[in-house]
Amino acid sequence: MTVVPFSDALRERTRSIHGRAEGATFMHDLMSGKGSRDDYIALVAQHFYIYEALEAVEATMAGDPVARPFITPQLTRLPALRADLEFLIGPDWEAESSPLPSTIRYVDRITAVSGWAGGFIAHHYTRYLGDLSGGQHIYKVMQKRFGFDTNGIGFYLFDQIADPKDFKNVYRDQLDATGWDEVERERVIDEVMIAYRLNTEVFEDLSEAKLAVA
């Protein structure tokens, strides 16, 4: 019997819900030219709260033998997000920004699974591998549309990763080497699906917030 590598099973099982997140109206509008610079700024602000939570959990998981291989400063996004928001909004950006209800739920979920290596890795995988994949297309579109150089899109620029494709392959090898049994694999896949759903809900909230001020 052929054993399917966990990284392949994870990608296949979550393909449809990942596609729904990518196809959310807010992101479609932003990528197709219907979204505004303010829409992009609103997205960056919500990313800040999500990554603030994720990277806080990362600090507590550094000693976990299963989680530790996934933790690397090459992926750290908070400094770039802070710099982006200061450029996009100004030095008082923290006073002018706040998390949406869906973002609060997302942050709460990341915090709730913080003691579980599989849960942390599920959210880590969902965010960072997405940044290294679709995120690279997003920054090119935003750069072209809004005239950014590197300021304002630093979140998407992984300047410490020479070859994103190779990095992702190594990451998937690490997923396959976790040694999880079938029950734990299912738990992790379920958590990845929760992460994608929460991400989609953030896009939905951003769309509603946009309509409320139209």
PASEBA-1860 file (N, C-alpha, C; in nm, 3 decimals):
! residues 214
1> MTVVPFSD> 0.083/-0.120/0.000/0.000/0.000/0.000/0.087/0.126/0.000 ~ 0.059/0.215/-0.093/0.136/0.338/-0.103/0.088/0.438/0.001 ~ 0.183/0.491/0.078/0.151/0.591/0.180/0.168/0.729/0.119 ~ 0.062/0.808/0.120/0.067/0.943/0.065/0.139/1.034/0.163 ~ 0.242/1.105/0.119/0.310/1.199/0.210/0.210/1.296/0.270 ~ 0.230/1.329/0.397/0.135/1.417/0.464/0.120/1.551/0.393 ~ 0.229/1.609/0.345/0.220/1.739/0.278/0.132/1.732/0.154 ~ 0.137/1.619/0.082/0.051/1.603/-0.036/-0.095/1.588/0.005
9> ALRERTRS> -0.120/1.508/0.109/-0.257/1.489/0.157/-0.314/1.621/0.208 ~ -0.234/1.697/0.278/-0.277/1.826/0.331/-0.314/1.921/0.219 ~ -0.230/1.931/0.120/-0.256/2.021/0.008/-0.382/1.980/-0.069 ~ -0.397/1.850/-0.091/-0.513/1.802/-0.167/-0.643/1.819/-0.090 ~ -0.641/1.786/0.038/-0.762/1.792/0.120/-0.811/1.935/0.142 ~ -0.719/2.031/0.138/-0.758/2.170/0.165/-0.765/2.255/0.039 ~ -0.748/2.193/-0.075/-0.744/2.267/-0.202/-0.870/2.351/-0.226 ~ -0.987/2.292/-0.203/-1.111/2.363/-0.235/-1.136/2.481/-0.142
17> IHGRAEGA> -1.112/2.463/-0.013/-1.135/2.574/0.080/-1.028/2.682/0.063 ~ -0.908/2.643/0.026/-0.804/2.740/-0.006/-0.846/2.823/-0.126 ~ -0.903/2.757/-0.226/-0.949/2.828/-0.344/-1.059/2.928/-0.312 ~ -1.147/2.893/-0.218/-1.254/2.986/-0.180/-1.196/3.110/-0.112 ~ -1.092/3.090/-0.031/-1.028/3.205/0.033/-0.965/3.296/-0.070 ~ -0.895/3.237/-0.168/-0.830/3.317/-0.271/-0.932/3.390/-0.358 ~ -1.050/3.329/-0.373/-1.152/3.387/-0.459/-1.248/3.480/-0.389 ~ -1.222/3.512/-0.264/-1.310/3.602/-0.190/-1.324/3.735/-0.263
25> TFMHDLMS> -1.443/3.794/-0.255/-1.472/3.915/-0.330/-1.374/4.027/-0.301 ~ -1.340/4.046/-0.175/-1.248/4.154/-0.140/-1.115/4.139/-0.213 ~ -1.057/4.020/-0.209/-0.929/3.998/-0.274/-0.942/4.004/-0.425 ~ -1.053/3.954/-0.478/-1.074/3.961/-0.623/-1.077/4.106/-0.669 ~ -1.148/4.190/-0.595/-1.156/4.332/-0.630/-1.019/4.398/-0.620 ~ -0.947/4.367/-0.515/-0.816/4.429/-0.495/-0.719/4.389/-0.607 ~ -0.725/4.264/-0.647/-0.632/4.215/-0.749/-0.673/4.254/-0.890 ~ -0.802/4.280/-0.910/-0.851/4.310/-1.046/-0.856/4.458/-1.078
33> GKGSRDDY> -0.822/4.542/-0.979/-0.821/4.685/-1.004/-0.940/4.759/-0.949 ~ -1.036/4.688/-0.892/-1.154/4.754/-0.834/-1.127/4.805/-0.693 ~ -1.032/4.743/-0.625/-1.000/4.783/-0.489/-0.912/4.907/-0.487 ~ -0.916/4.979/-0.377/-0.841/5.104/-0.364/-0.717/5.086/-0.278 ~ -0.636/5.191/-0.273/-0.520/5.191/-0.184/-0.564/5.176/-0.039 ~ -0.676/5.239/-0.003/-0.728/5.226/0.133/-0.768/5.082/0.164 ~ -0.819/5.012/0.064/-0.854/4.871/0.083/-0.728/4.790/0.114 ~ -0.622/4.817/0.040/-0.496/4.748/0.064/-0.444/4.778/0.204
41> IALVAQHF> -0.452/4.903/0.246/-0.406/4.941/0.380/-0.486/4.868/0.487 ~ -0.617/4.856/0.466/-0.702/4.786/0.562/-0.660/4.640/0.575 ~ -0.623/4.579/0.463/-0.577/4.440/0.464/-0.445/4.427/0.542 ~ -0.353/4.518/0.517/-0.224/4.513/0.587/-0.244/4.526/0.738 ~ -0.335/4.615/0.778/-0.361/4.634/0.921/-0.413/4.505/0.985 ~ -0.503/4.435/0.919/-0.554/4.310/0.975/-0.445/4.204/0.980 ~ -0.358/4.202/0.880/-0.244/4.110/0.884/-0.158/4.132/1.007 ~ -0.142/4.257/1.045/-0.059/4.287/1.161/-0.109/4.212/1.285
49> YIYEALEA> -0.237/4.219/1.312/-0.292/4.155/1.433/-0.279/4.004/1.426 ~ -0.297/3.949/1.308/-0.287/3.803/1.291/-0.144/3.757/1.316 ~ -0.049/3.827/1.257/0.091/3.787/1.272/0.146/3.821/1.409 ~ 0.093/3.922/1.471/0.131/3.952/1.609/0.099/3.832/1.698 ~ -0.019/3.775/1.680/-0.060/3.658/1.758/0.023/3.536/1.722 ~ 0.041/3.512/1.593/0.112/3.392/1.549/0.259/3.395/1.593 ~ 0.322/3.510/1.583/0.463/3.516/1.619/0.484/3.521/1.770 ~ 0.381/3.562/1.844/0.387/3.551/1.990/0.383/3.404/2.031
57> VEATMAGD> 0.297/3.327/1.966/0.290/3.183/1.994/0.421/3.115/1.952 ~ 0.475/3.158/1.841/0.601/3.102/1.792/0.710/3.109/1.899 ~ 0.714/3.221/1.970/0.816/3.240/2.074/0.800/3.138/2.185 ~ 0.678/3.098/2.214/0.654/3.001/2.322/0.674/2.857/2.275 ~ 0.675/2.836/2.141/0.686/2.700/2.087/0.829/2.665/2.048 ~ 0.923/2.757/2.067/1.060/2.736/2.019/1.126/2.613/2.081 ~ 1.082/2.574/2.200/1.141/2.458/2.265/1.072/2.327/2.234 ~ 0.966/2.332/2.157/0.892/2.210/2.123/0.964/2.136/2.011
65> PVARPFIT> 0.995/2.008/2.029/1.075/1.937/1.927/1.005/1.922/1.792 ~ 0.872/1.918/1.793/0.799/1.906/1.666/0.788/2.041/1.597 ~ 0.761/2.145/1.674/0.742/2.278/1.617/0.873/2.345/1.577 ~ 0.980/2.316/1.651/1.106/2.390/1.636/1.159/2.394/1.492 ~ 1.154/2.286/1.413/1.210/2.294/1.277/1.140/2.396/1.186 ~ 1.018/2.432/1.220/0.942/2.524/1.136/0.970/2.671/1.170 ~ 1.034/2.694/1.282/1.054/2.830/1.330/1.187/2.884/1.281 ~ 1.181/2.993/1.206/1.301/3.054/1.151/1.280/3.204/1.135
73> PQLTRLPA> 1.380/3.284/1.167/1.367/3.429/1.149/1.350/3.470/1.004 ~ 1.380/3.381/0.912/1.361/3.411/0.770/1.215/3.440/0.737 ~ 1.124/3.388/0.818/0.981/3.405/0.792/0.918/3.519/0.872 ~ 0.985/3.569/0.972/0.927/3.669/1.062/0.873/3.788/0.983 ~ 0.747/3.826/1.010/0.680/3.930/0.932/0.648/4.057/1.010 ~ 0.650/4.051/1.142/0.605/4.167/1.220/0.685/4.295/1.194 ~ 0.819/4.291/1.190/0.891/4.416/1.161/0.853/4.477/1.027 ~ 0.835/4.394/0.927/0.795/4.444/0.795/0.655/4.503/0.799
81> LRADLEFL> 0.564/4.440/0.871/0.427/4.492/0.882/0.425/4.627/0.953 ~ 0.504/4.639/1.059/0.512/4.767/1.130/0.563/4.877/1.036 ~ 0.669/4.845/0.962/0.727/4.944/0.870/0.627/4.980/0.759 ~ 0.556/4.880/0.707/0.456/4.906/0.603/0.348/4.999/0.653 ~ 0.297/4.972/0.773/0.187/5.053/0.826/0.233/5.195/0.861 ~ 0.355/5.208/0.906/0.406/5.344/0.933/0.418/5.422/0.803 ~ 0.460/5.355/0.697/0.469/5.420/0.566/0.331/5.452/0.509 ~ 0.238/5.358/0.522/0.106/5.372/0.460/0.013/5.466/0.536
89> IGPDWEAE> 0.023/5.465/0.669/-0.070/5.543/0.753/0.000/5.659/0.822 ~ 0.120/5.631/0.873/0.193/5.733/0.947/0.237/5.680/1.082 ~ 0.311/5.761/1.157/0.365/5.714/1.285/0.259/5.680/1.389 ~ 0.138/5.731/1.372/0.029/5.702/1.467/-0.061/5.589/1.419 ~ -0.008/5.502/1.333/-0.092/5.400/1.273/-0.159/5.310/1.376 ~ -0.094/5.283/1.489/-0.155/5.194/1.588/-0.282/5.255/1.647 ~ -0.282/5.387/1.665/-0.400/5.455/1.719/-0.513/5.460/1.617 ~ -0.476/5.451/1.489/-0.575/5.465/1.383/-0.624/5.331/1.328
97> SSPLPSTI> -0.575/5.222/1.383/-0.610/5.089/1.335/-0.672/5.006/1.448 ~ -0.755/4.912/1.410/-0.814/4.820/1.508/-0.853/4.691/1.438 ~ -0.853/4.581/1.510/-0.890/4.453/1.448/-1.040/4.442/1.424 ~ -1.075/4.384/1.312/-1.215/4.355/1.283/-1.263/4.237/1.368 ~ -1.394/4.221/1.385/-1.444/4.107/1.464/-1.390/3.972/1.416 ~ -1.383/3.955/1.284/-1.331/3.829/1.230/-1.183/3.811/1.262 ~ -1.110/3.921/1.262/-0.968/3.914/1.297/-0.950/3.876/1.443 ~ -1.035/3.929/1.528/-1.031/3.893/1.671/-1.056/3.744/1.687
105> RYVDRITA> -1.153/3.690/1.613/-1.181/3.546/1.620/-1.060/3.465/1.572 ~ -0.998/3.513/1.467/-0.879/3.446/1.412/-0.766/3.446/1.516 ~ -0.740/3.561/1.574/-0.637/3.573/1.677/-0.669/3.483/1.796 ~ -0.795/3.481/1.836/-0.835/3.397/1.949/-0.811/3.250/1.920 ~ -0.833/3.209/1.795/-0.811/3.069/1.760/-0.663/3.035/1.763 ~ -0.581/3.122/1.710/-0.436/3.100/1.713/-0.388/3.085/1.858 ~ -0.440/3.171/1.944/-0.402/3.166/2.086/-0.453/3.040/2.152 ~ -0.575/2.998/2.115/-0.637/2.881/2.178/-0.560/2.753/2.152
113> VSGWAGGF> -0.493/2.742/2.036/-0.420/2.619/2.004/-0.270/2.634/2.032 ~ -0.234/2.736/2.108/-0.092/2.769/2.126/-0.011/2.662/2.200 ~ -0.077/2.576/2.274/-0.004/2.471/2.344/0.005/2.341/2.267 ~ -0.046/2.341/2.146/-0.051/2.220/2.064/0.037/2.242/1.941 ~ 0.142/2.163/1.928/0.235/2.181/1.816/0.165/2.170/1.682 ~ 0.077/2.071/1.669/0.006/2.053/1.542/-0.080/2.171/1.506 ~ -0.145/2.231/1.607/-0.228/2.348/1.582/-0.144/2.468/1.542 ~ -0.033/2.489/1.610/0.057/2.598/1.574/0.107/2.580/1.431
121> IAHHYTRY> 0.150/2.459/1.397/0.203/2.433/1.263/0.094/2.451/1.157 ~ -0.029/2.415/1.189/-0.140/2.433/1.094/-0.155/2.580/1.056 ~ -0.152/2.668/1.155/-0.167/2.811/1.126/-0.040/2.868/1.064 ~ 0.074/2.819/1.108/0.203/2.860/1.051/0.207/2.826/0.902 ~ 0.170/2.705/0.868/0.167/2.658/0.729/0.071/2.742/0.646 ~ -0.048/2.765/0.698/-0.150/2.837/0.623/-0.104/2.978/0.589 ~ -0.043/3.045/0.684/0.000/3.183/0.663/0.127/3.190/0.578 ~ 0.233/3.130/0.624/0.363/3.155/0.563/0.380/3.093/0.425
129> LGDLSGGQ> 0.329/2.971/0.406/0.341/2.914/0.272/0.252/2.989/0.173 ~ 0.141/3.045/0.223/0.060/3.130/0.137/0.133/3.257/0.099 ~ 0.205/3.315/0.197/0.283/3.436/0.170/0.391/3.410/0.065 ~ 0.451/3.292/0.072/0.558/3.258/-0.021/0.505/3.213/-0.157 ~ 0.376/3.192/-0.167/0.317/3.149/-0.294/0.237/3.264/-0.354 ~ 0.108/3.270/-0.323/0.023/3.374/-0.379/0.065/3.514/-0.340 ~ 0.126/3.527/-0.222/0.167/3.659/-0.176/0.266/3.726/-0.269 ~ 0.346/3.646/-0.339/0.443/3.703/-0.431/0.375/3.767/-0.552
137> HIYKVMQK> 0.262/3.714/-0.590/0.184/3.775/-0.698/0.114/3.901/-0.649 ~ 0.064/3.897/-0.525/-0.005/4.013/-0.469/0.087/4.134/-0.465 ~ 0.210/4.116/-0.418/0.297/4.233/-0.405/0.330/4.293/-0.541 ~ 0.343/4.211/-0.644/0.372/4.264/-0.777/0.255/4.347/-0.830 ~ 0.134/4.299/-0.803/0.016/4.373/-0.847/0.004/4.504/-0.770 ~ 0.023/4.499/-0.638/0.012/4.621/-0.557/0.122/4.720/-0.594 ~ 0.240/4.670/-0.620/0.352/4.754/-0.660/0.319/4.830/-0.789 ~ 0.264/4.760/-0.883/0.229/4.821/-1.012/0.113/4.918/-0.998
145> RFGFDTNG> 0.012/4.880/-0.922/-0.110/4.961/-0.912/-0.089/5.090/-0.835 ~ -0.013/5.081/-0.725/-0.004/5.195/-0.633/0.134/5.262/-0.633 ~ 0.222/5.217/-0.722/0.350/5.282/-0.735/0.446/5.258/-0.621 ~ 0.429/5.148/-0.549/0.520/5.117/-0.440/0.656/5.073/-0.497 ~ 0.760/5.103/-0.422/0.892/5.047/-0.452/0.907/4.924/-0.362 ~ 0.960/4.944/-0.243/0.957/4.837/-0.142/0.878/4.882/-0.020 ~ 0.877/5.013/0.006/0.796/5.064/0.117/0.649/5.036/0.090 ~ 0.581/4.984/0.192/0.438/4.954/0.177/0.409/4.811/0.139
153> IGFYLFDQ> 0.508/4.740/0.085/0.489/4.599/0.048/0.597/4.510/0.108 ~ 0.664/4.561/0.210/0.772/4.484/0.272/0.726/4.351/0.329 ~ 0.598/4.344/0.369/0.541/4.220/0.423/0.562/4.103/0.328 ~ 0.553/4.132/0.198/0.560/4.026/0.098/0.702/3.997/0.050 ~ 0.799/4.075/0.096/0.936/4.062/0.048/1.020/3.980/0.146 ~ 1.044/3.858/0.112/1.123/3.768/0.196/1.269/3.775/0.151 ~ 1.336/3.883/0.189/1.471/3.905/0.138/1.574/3.811/0.196 ~ 1.539/3.736/0.299/1.632/3.639/0.356/1.613/3.498/0.298
161> IADPKDFK> 1.520/3.486/0.204/1.495/3.357/0.140/1.533/3.369/-0.007 ~ 1.645/3.308/-0.043/1.697/3.322/-0.179/1.609/3.252/-0.282 ~ 1.557/3.137/-0.246/1.479/3.056/-0.339/1.351/3.010/-0.270 ~ 1.239/3.085/-0.286/1.114/3.046/-0.219/1.068/2.904/-0.253 ~ 1.087/2.862/-0.378/1.043/2.728/-0.417/1.119/2.622/-0.338 ~ 1.250/2.639/-0.327/1.331/2.544/-0.251/1.292/2.547/-0.103 ~ 1.268/2.665/-0.051/1.228/2.679/0.089/1.098/2.603/0.114 ~ 1.001/2.618/0.025/0.872/2.550/0.042/0.888/2.399/0.033
169> NVYRDQLD> 0.976/2.353/-0.053/1.000/2.208/-0.062/1.058/2.154/0.068 ~ 1.151/2.229/0.128/1.208/2.187/0.256/1.100/2.187/0.364 ~ 1.017/2.289/0.362/0.907/2.299/0.459/0.815/2.177/0.448 ~ 0.782/2.139/0.327/0.694/2.022/0.308/0.764/1.894/0.353 ~ 0.894/1.885/0.332/0.969/1.770/0.384/0.960/1.765/0.537 ~ 0.964/1.881/0.599/0.951/1.887/0.745/0.813/1.841/0.790 ~ 0.711/1.878/0.715/0.576/1.829/0.746/0.570/1.677/0.739 ~ 0.634/1.622/0.637/0.632/1.476/0.620/0.713/1.404/0.729
177> ATGWDEVE> 0.805/1.477/0.793/0.892/1.415/0.893/0.841/1.431/1.036 ~ 0.722/1.487/1.053/0.671/1.510/1.188/0.644/1.381/1.264 ~ 0.614/1.274/1.192/0.588/1.146/1.258/0.448/1.134/1.315 ~ 0.357/1.223/1.275/0.221/1.218/1.326/0.150/1.092/1.280 ~ 0.069/1.035/1.369/-0.015/0.922/1.328/-0.138/0.975/1.254 ~ -0.223/0.883/1.208/-0.337/0.923/1.124/-0.433/1.014/1.198 ~ -0.453/0.988/1.326/-0.545/1.071/1.404/-0.493/1.214/1.412 ~ -0.364/1.229/1.441/-0.306/1.364/1.452/-0.304/1.434/1.316
185> RERVIDEV> -0.277/1.359/1.211/-0.280/1.419/1.077/-0.418/1.478/1.047 ~ -0.521/1.403/1.083/-0.658/1.452/1.060/-0.686/1.578/1.142 ~ -0.638/1.581/1.266/-0.656/1.700/1.350/-0.589/1.821/1.287 ~ -0.469/1.801/1.237/-0.395/1.913/1.176/-0.464/1.960/1.049 ~ -0.509/1.868/0.966/-0.581/1.905/0.844/-0.707/1.984/0.879 ~ -0.779/1.938/0.980/-0.899/2.010/1.024/-0.865/2.152/1.069 ~ -0.752/2.167/1.138/-0.712/2.300/1.186/-0.672/2.391/1.069 ~ -0.608/2.335/0.969/-0.575/2.414/0.850/-0.703/2.463/0.782
193> MIAYRLNT> -0.803/2.377/0.776/-0.930/2.418/0.717/-0.997/2.529/0.799 ~ -0.985/2.521/0.930/-1.036/2.628/1.017/-0.961/2.758/0.987 ~ -0.829/2.750/0.971/-0.749/2.869/0.943/-0.791/2.933/0.812 ~ -0.813/2.853/0.709/-0.858/2.908/0.581/-0.995/2.973/0.594 ~ -1.083/2.909/0.671/-1.217/2.967/0.690/-1.209/3.101/0.763 ~ -1.127/3.106/0.866/-1.111/3.231/0.940/-1.053/3.340/0.852 ~ -0.960/3.304/0.767/-0.901/3.400/0.674/-1.007/3.454/0.578 ~ -1.092/3.366/0.528/-1.201/3.408/0.439/-1.297/3.502/0.511
201> EVFEDLSE> -1.323/3.476/0.638/-1.413/3.563/0.714/-1.353/3.702/0.731 ~ -1.221/3.713/0.741/-1.157/3.844/0.746/-1.183/3.919/0.615 ~ -1.169/3.851/0.503/-1.198/3.914/0.374/-1.344/3.960/0.367 ~ -1.433/3.877/0.419/-1.576/3.914/0.418/-1.601/4.037/0.504 ~ -1.536/4.043/0.620/-1.549/4.161/0.707/-1.492/4.286/0.639 ~ -1.381/4.270/0.570/-1.322/4.384/0.500/-1.417/4.435/0.391 ~ -1.484/4.343/0.323/-1.582/4.384/0.222/-1.698/4.459/0.284 ~ -1.747/4.409/0.398/-1.859/4.475/0.465/-1.820/4.612/0.518
209> AKLAVA> -1.698/4.623/0.571/-1.651/4.751/0.622/-1.637/4.851/0.508 ~ -1.596/4.803/0.394/-1.582/4.889/0.276/-1.719/4.942/0.231 ~ -1.818/4.855/0.230/-1.953/4.894/0.191/-2.014/4.993/0.291 ~ -1.978/4.976/0.419/-2.035/5.062/0.523/-1.991/5.207/0.509 ~ -1.875/5.230/0.450/-1.827/5.368/0.436/-1.845/5.420/0.293 ~ -1.900/5.336/0.206/-1.919/5.379/0.066/-2.028/5.486/0.055
END
